[in-house]
């Protein structure tokens, strides 16, 4: 076992998740590299010190440059706003330090391209943090598809739907400002990433993007102010392998709390999954006897990918934090083996390219070839 110092930029919701993951991943997966929490960076001295004490870091700072340049920090997790991703990652790569960056990768497609170029120039380990596709159920779905269990894929439907802004009286926040914080910038990348993982590259698409509640009350004054980003969007797409698809994304989908769901139809069967029931996968096999045909519910257990290190009992299940721990394991393995582990920054750029194509398609109201973006 070898110790590696971890620095996390951002101590909020995702900063905490990554700190907890790095604290526990070695014990759960018996990783070759064992993380130590060296430094956390936050916007104020008070919050930085609060995160240091709460999560168990050795030191705290308000300057990400101090964190990146610290000799005891061997790898960096970026859990700060998208506008900071490019500068931090480029500085880390220049020092040869691996980076795990939260999605979406950068504030724009130009940022994402620059980050990919910097990682390639310095030949440093890089990953973008797409956690939901790492559930044992979705990993098993990928295996079933790769093994041909449901035959040739003919159709994909995916959604990422939540309702945290379904109420028009909910006040404006940072989430209601700027494309990077809208539904296409925030929620859509997760399901697009899933589609690329499960089916493959997307060749063309046509999209619609819409703001449902154009104004929201200011949280302090109550005065109505403009919402400057999108509430929901949809796209029809054609994958490079010929599969037809449709995806829908929403933050105003009443009743949906974590509607990361997909349905995949093949010539020999079908698969269904819903993140609100993340420890189960529904499988239909066409060759079952007629009296037994229909979807069957498969509970995840020790036989499924990355489940056993958490629990020996099938059906007991894993949770959200466990997805981040699996992600940490993959990142450490990529560093230790010096081999790229999906999804890399290039995979993150692929998602950003599709989001950019969707915005352009919606504005021009026409089909677009993704490679033209």
N, C-alpha and C positions, 0 to 999 in steps of 0.2 A: 504494500500500500504506500502511496505517495501523497503527501499533503499538497493541496493547491489553494491559494488564497483567493477568495471571491469578493469582488466589489460590486455593489448594486446601486445603480443610479435611480433614485426614486424609492421612497419608503411607504407609499400608500397601499392601495388595495393589491396591486400586482407585485409591488416591492415586497410586501409581507408574504404573499404566496411563494415567491421565489426564495425568500429567506428561509421559510419553513421547509421548503423542498430541499434546499442545499444542506440544511441542518440534519435532515433525516435520510437522504438518499443513500448514503454509504452503508448505513445499517440495514436498510431494506433490500438493496440490490448487491451489497458486498462489492462495491465498485473499486477498481484499481486506484483511481484518484479519490481522495477523501477531502471534501471541501472544508475550509475554515472560513468563517465570516469575518473578513478583515476590515471592511469599511463600507459605510452606507452614506449616500449623498442625498440631501433634501434641501428645500429652498430657504429654510431659516435655521439658525442655530438651535432654537428650541425644538423644532420638529426633528432635526437631525439627531439631537441627543435623545429625544424620546424614542425614536426608532432604534437607536443603538442599544439602549437599555432593554427595550421590549423584545427585540429579536436576537440579542446576544452578539452584536458586532464588537470588535475590538476598538474601533475608532469611528468617528463621524466627521462629516465635512459639509459645507455648503457649496463647494467648488468641485465640479466633476473632474476638472483637470488635475486637481490634487489626487483624486481617487485613481484616475487612469495612470498617472505617473508614479504612484506609490509602488516601490519595489516589492512589497509583500503581496500586492494584488496581482495574481497570475491570470485571472480571467474576469470578464466584465459582463454583467447582466444589465441591459438597458430597459428600465421600466418607467421612463419619464415621457413627457409629451412627444408626439411625433416630430415636432419641429426641432427637437434636440438630437434625434437619432443619428443623422448624417455626421455631424461634427464629432460626436462622441465616438462613433464607430471608426471613423477615419483616423482619429488620434490613437485609438487603441491598436488598430491594425499596423500603424506606423511603428509601434513599439513591439509588434509581434504578439499581441495579447488577444486570445480568442474572445468572441463576442456572441452572446445570445441576446437577440433584440426582440422586444415585444412587437406584435403586429398592431396596425399596419406599418410596414417598414418605411419610415420616413414620412414627410408631410406631402410628398408629391412623387410622381413617377421619375422626375429628374433626380430627386434625392435617392430613390431606390436604385437607379442606374449607377449613380456615383458610388453608392455603398457596395454594390456588386463589383464594380471596377476596382475599388480600393482593396477589397478582400482578395481579389484575384492577383492584383499587383504585388501584394505582400505575402500571398500564399498562407493565409492564417485561417484557422478553423472558424466557421461562422454558421449560425443557425437562427431561424426566425421562429418565434414562439406561437405555434398553432397547437393548442393543447387538446381540443375536443376530438380530433381525429385519432388521438392516442388512447381512447378508451379500449379496453380489451374487446368489446363488442365490435367497434368499428375496425380495429386491427384484424379481427376475425373475418369481418365482411370483405376486407381487401384480399385476404387469403382465399376465401371462397371464390371470389371473382377470378383471381389469378389462376386458381386450380381448375377453372371451368365448371364449377358446381352448378351454375345456373345457365350454362351455355354461352352463346354469343350475346353480348349486351345489345339491346335495341332501344332502351329508353331510360332516362334518368330524370327524376324530379327531386329538387332539393329546396329547403327553406331554412332561413334563420329568422324567426319571428319572436318578438318580445312585446311587452305592453307597458314599459316603464314611462312612456310619454303618451299613452293612449288618452289620458284625461286632458282635454284642452285647457283646463284651469291650472294644470301643473306649471310652475313658474319656469322662466327661461334659465338656462344654465350654460356652462361651457359646451355642453353637448348640442345646443341649438345654434351654435355659431361655427361656420366654416365647414367646407366639404369633408375635411379629414375626420370631423366628429359626427357627421351625419350617418344615416343608415348605410349608405353605400361605402363610406369610409370606415365605419366601425363594425357593423354586423356582417355585411355582405362578404368581406374577405374570408371569414371562417367557412362559409358554405362553398364559396368558390374554391378554396383550398381543398375541401373535402371532395368536390367534383373532380378536380385534377388528380387527386390521390386515387380515387375509386375508378374513374373512367379514363382519364388521360387528358391531353391538351385540348383546349377549345380553339376551334378554327374561326368560327364566325358567330355573330350574335346581333340581335336587335333588342333594344331595351326601352323601358319607360321609367322615369324617376319623378317623384312627386312630393311636394310638401302638403300635408293634409291640414295642419293647423298653422296658418301663416303668421299668426301673432300669439304671443304668450305674455302673461304678466311679469313684470320685473319682480324679482324675489323680495325686494325691500320697499319699493315705492308702489308697486301694484300697477303701474302704468304699462299699457300694452306696448310691446316692442317686437320688431320683426324677427322671425326665425329665418336664418340665412342658409339653412341646409335642408336636406331631404328627410322625410318621415318614412317613406317606403319606396320600393322599386322592384321591377321584375324584368326578366330577360328570357327570351327564347334563344337557344344556342344549338350549334352543330359542332360536335366534337370531331377532332381530326380523324378518328377511326370510323366516322360515319354515324355515330350514335346521336339521336335526337335528345334534346333536353330542355328543361324549364326550371328556373329558379326564382324565388320570391323572398324578399327581405323586408322586415318591418320592425319599427319600434312602437307602433301604434296598433298592434294586433291584439285586441282585447281578449284577455283570458290566457294568453300565451306567456309563460314565464321564461322558459328556455326551449323554444321551439326550433332547435337544431335537428332537423329531420330529413330523411331521404328515402326514396323508393327507387329500386333498380329492377328493371324487367329484363329477363333474358329468354333465350329460346328453349331453355330447359327448366326454368323456374324464376323465382323473384326473391328479393330481399327488402325488408323494411326496418327502419330504425328511427327512434325518437329519443333525443337526449333527456327528456323528462322522465324516461324510463331507461336510463343509460346502462343498466346491467342486464339488458335483454336484447336479443336480436330475433327478428321474425323471418323465417325461411320457408319458402314454398318450393317443393320439388315435384316436377310434373310426372316423374316416373313412379310416384307412390301409387299403391292400389287405389282404385276409384273411391272405395268407401273410406279411405284415409286422406284423401286429398284436401288441401287447405293449408293455410299458414300455420306453422308450429312455432311456439315461443321457446327460444333457447336461452336459458339462464347462463350467464358467464360463470366460469369456475376455473380451477387450477389448470385445466387443459388449454385455456385460451391465453393469448399473448399478454405477458406482463401482469398476470393476475396473481399467480402463486406467491410471489414475494410479499404480497400484502395479506393474503388470507388463504387458508387451506380448505375452506368450506365453500363448495359451489352454492351460488344463490345468495351468499352473504353480501357480495357487492363491493365495488370501489366507488369513490366519490370525486368531486371536483379537484380537491387538493392532490389526490393521487395522480391525476393527469399531469399536474405540474411536476410531481416527483418523477414520473416516467420521462418527462421532457428533460429534467435535470440529468437523469441517468444517460439519456442519449447524448446530451451535450458533453458530459464527462467522457463518454466512450469515444466520441469524435475527437476530442482533444488527445486522449491517451493513444488512440490508434492512428491518428493523423489521417483518418479517412472521413470523407464527407458523409454525413448522415442527414437524410431528408427530415425536414425541409431546410435547405440552405438559403442564403440570401437570393440566389438565382430563382429559387422556387417562390420566394416572397415577391420578387420582381414580376414573375409571371402573373401572380394574383393582381398586383398593382396595374399591370398592363390591361387586364380584363376589366377592372374597375374603370380605368380611363376610357376604354373602348365603350363601356356602357354609358358613361356620361356623354360621350361624343355622339353615340347612336341616339340617345334620348333627345339631344339638342337638334340633331339633323333629321330625326325620324326616318332612319333607314338602316338596313343591314350593313355591318362593317366586318371586314376581315381583321382579326385581332392583330395579325402581324403587321398591319399597316400603321399601327399606333407607335 
